[in-house]
Amino acid sequence: MIKSFSALFAVVFAATTWASPVPPLQTQIVATGLDRPLFATAPEGDSRLFIVEQGGLIKILQNGTVLPTPFLDLSDSVNTVSERGLLGMAFDPDFADNGRFYVNYIDSTTLDTVVATYQVASGQPNMADTASKQTIITIDQPEFANHKAGWIGFRPGEADNLYIATGDGGSANDPQNRAQNLTDNLGKMLRVNVSADQLPGDTTQYGYAIPAGNLADGNPQINPEIYAYGLRNPYRDSFDRETGTLYIADVGQNNREEINIGAAGTNYGWRKFEGNLLNFPDDPQIANHTPPIYDYSHGDEGASITGGYVYRGSLIDGLEGTYFFADFVTDKVMSFRFTGSPITDAGVTDRTAELLSPTGISGSISSFGEDGFGNLYLVSLNGQVGMITAIPEPESYAMMLAGMALVALCVRRREKAAASMHI
């Protein structure tokens, strides 16, 4: 009888639970009172969430509480004017063993981009060892305070190579056309090998090697760090943790916002192109131009994209493979599934009503975050972080309860039939 009940319950459970592909979503606030948070991330399989603040602090959310002592304090080293600040963080793929992580910030003295590595303090997993700092790379910045990008990350399965996103250096319309200049590391996606200390005799410098497959491939007329180019302000970027696909959200000028797929040697077109729109028709023809998989016009849709992540968590049925992004100006949150073909407006789902609210996260989405288990978060410049979760549907519960009642009725009938046969 128990076997019969289990089999019937499994059928009913499958029919009721999996009928709807994606349940309604909501944002559950997990942290408040933060100071201009710009990013959230975590090592693979780690239950903590590390929250990056523009002013130079990295804080830890652990067991539902933001710890009072910062994991790392770079406030004395960081310039925070306009779009400068502590802008990015990434954990070494072997962090659980080596305790190494990386940060991207604008230096308070030179106003240049610094990508540096630190290690966790010995015996203190919630504290970084500030004395362990070593510089990976510095990138010269012009005097403008905008377009500093800042994202850094590792592609799944590519543990040696750190990807570094840079903006075109600022002002408007890339006045020096740096994004197309292959001897300038601005307006690019860079890739460097950080698998070993290249300068072991210098405790302040770590350095890097050049991995195979970058754009230059030995050409001395191209900066060897460049992986892809033609970007205005790639904010933010991410890897699909399952497929390794690189999503690059590039903020536009006056007309278009865009999302690109990262590939070695690709030219995304800025400044000659803004999204799919010809922006500087008199600029020379450009090589290797690859249009975005999706772009949208300024207006109701937005005017400043914030890139997100592909959902690969296990808590929301039917959401697997969905890419989330937002617009900072219009406070919209949207999603789509990329299957290899360009995305149309019809393929985009507006999630704003589900995920933003006056009593929760109301807008100013500065970033998305991904924890160590693939769950996604909204990060608001207003000082909040919220986790994207599912709302259980009452209809599903009602259907399941009705199904269970039907199962019970069937079992009782079988029991009566079996009993009558033994009279």
Number of C-alpha atoms within 10 A of each C-alpha: 9 8 8 13 14 12 12 18 19 13 12 19 18 11 15 19 15 13 12 13 11 13 18 14 17 20 21 17 18 17 17 16 11 18 17 17 29 24 28 27 22 21 22 17 11 11 14 19 22 25 25 27 25 25 24 24 21 25 24 25 18 14 11 12 12 20 13 9 13 18 22 19 18 19 17 11 16 26 24 20 14 11 18 25 27 30 26 25 25 23 23 24 22 14 15 13 8 11 19 18 19 21 23 27 30 28 21 17 10 13 22 20 25 21 23 22 25 20 22 20 16 11 7 10 12 19 19 22 17 15 11 15 17 21 18 23 17 17 15 15 21 14 11 15 18 18 25 30 31 28 23 25 22 22 20 14 12 11 14 18 22 22 20 23 29 28 27 33 28 23 14 13 18 21 11 13 19 24 29 25 16 21 15 18 26 32 33 30 27 24 29 23 21 20 13 12 17 15 14 11 9 11 13 16 18 20 22 21 17 16 17 13 14 20 22 17 17 13 9 9 9 16 19 24 26 28 26 24 32 31 32 33 29 30 26 27 28 25 20 19 21 14 12 14 16 18 23 26 29 31 27 26 20 14 16 22 26 25 27 22 20 22 17 15 19 19 22 34 27 29 27 23 21 28 29 18 15 13 18 13 11 8 11 8 9 14 12 13 16 17 21 22 18 22 25 20 16 17 11 10 19 19 22 23 33 29 26 28 27 28 22 20 18 12 14 19 14 14 19 16 19 15 20 23 25 29 23 20 18 18 19 24 25 17 19 20 18 16 8 8 9 13 17 12 10 7 13 15 13 17 18 17 11 15 24 20 13 7 7 15 24 16 25 21 29 23 27 27 25 27 21 16 17 21 19 25 25 31 28 25 22 18 17 23 31 23 21 20 18 18 13 11 12 9 10 18 13 12 16 19 15 14 19 18 13 15 20 15 12 15 17 13 12 14 13 11 11 11 10 9 8 6 5
